[in-house]
Amino acid sequence: MTKTQTQHLVLDPCLLGRPVHRLPLFAAQLREDLAQAMRLPLNRRYWGSFQVDDVAFSRLQGREDSLRWLHFSAPGGSIGCAFERKALLAVLNFRYGRGKGSLAVTDESQIKVTNTEERLAVVLGQQLASTLAGRIELNLPAVDKGEAAAEEIRPATGSHPPKGTWVITITVSETGGTAGGRIFLALDKQMIADVLRGLLPERDTSRKAAKAPGPLAARLQVGLNGRLVSKEVSLGALFDMRVGDVIPISLNRAEVMLEDSRLFTAAVTEHKGKLCLTSFEDIE
């Protein structure tokens, strides 16, 4: 396999039956949310000349020491955030530099990490985590939305996300330029569970409103036959019968049968022009 071939996600048995195939839909929604958030007056100070090129899900394959992870507490869990340094420096240059394209250094390792850069990473990470948490909350069913949704996204302590963690990769670039890079948002188990729960197809509300089924004995339908009368005649008398002949019978109690089994006897009555069975008695 060449290096240019697409790396497909490895099937996780723990996710069978969950709408993992719908994660690209969430990525498209988040991309639109990020694009709108970057246009807000408060955020334009940092993202004024940037655009979101791509948003995609993947699983963390290993530890990358070149990434410095920040952590933020959200109502539903924890969100990790890491920047490719070239992306962070591009935003830093736009905010505090001389404008688009003014950063001439191509090797970010030659640039010393400053307190301003670290503070900017926290500010941007908080903005991105807030947008992500908002999209997750918006997708959840109304019954799963708690009062904690209004809590502010705050910086928190944490360690490097473990291997297999779900990561959202956001690719940004300068409008009409080449500066930019990737930003990574890591979701803990609770957060990715909320993402997948929000992607479940809507259930049939009529099924939810239906009453719980009763006991099996009340739901099981059986067919009963009522035998009103039986009379024995000779074969010769049967062949001698003509249209209009009358067979004299005496109507006693009817037999109630389940297939060929006699269960009850019952009295025959008339009600509104219909024959009915009543006064059931068990057959001993």
Stockholm file with secondary structure:
# STOCKHOLM 1.0

chainA/1-284         MTKTQTQHLVLDPCLLGRPVHRLPLFAAQLREDLAQAMRLPLNRRYWGSFQVDDVAFSRLQGREDSLRWLHFSAPGGSIGCAFERKALLAVLNFRYGRGKGSLAVTDESQIKVTNTEERLAVVLGQQLASTLAGRIELNLPAVDKGEAAAEEIRPATGSHPPKGTWVITITVSETGGTAGGRIFLALDKQMIADVLRGLLPERDTSRKAAKAPGPLAARLQVGLNGRLVSKEVSLGALFDMRVGDVIPISLNRAEVMLEDSRLFTAAVTEHKGKLCLTSFEDIE
#=GR chainA/1-284 SS CCTTSCCCCCCCGGGTTSCGGGHHHHHHHHHHHHHHHHTSHHHHHHHTTEEEEEEEEEECCSCCTTCCCEEEEETTEEEEEEECHHHHHHHHHHHHSSSTTCCCCCCGGGSCCCHHHHHHHHHHHHHHHHHHHHHHHHHSCGGGCCGGGGSCCEEECCCCCCTTCEEEEEEEEETTSSCEEEEEEEECHHHHHHHHHHTSCCCCHHHHHSCCCCCHHHHCCCCCEEECCCCCCCHHHHHTCCTTCCCCCCCCCEEEEETTEEEEEEEEEEETTEEEEEEEEECC
#=GC SS_cons         CCTTSCCCCCCCGGGTTSCGGGHHHHHHHHHHHHHHHHTSHHHHHHHTTEEEEEEEEEECCSCCTTCCCEEEEETTEEEEEEECHHHHHHHHHHHHSSSTTCCCCCCGGGSCCCHHHHHHHHHHHHHHHHHHHHHHHHHSCGGGCCGGGGSCCEEECCCCCCTTCEEEEEEEEETTSSCEEEEEEEECHHHHHHHHHHTSCCCCHHHHHSCCCCCHHHHCCCCCEEECCCCCCCHHHHHTCCTTCCCCCCCCCEEEEETTEEEEEEEEEEETTEEEEEEEEECC
//
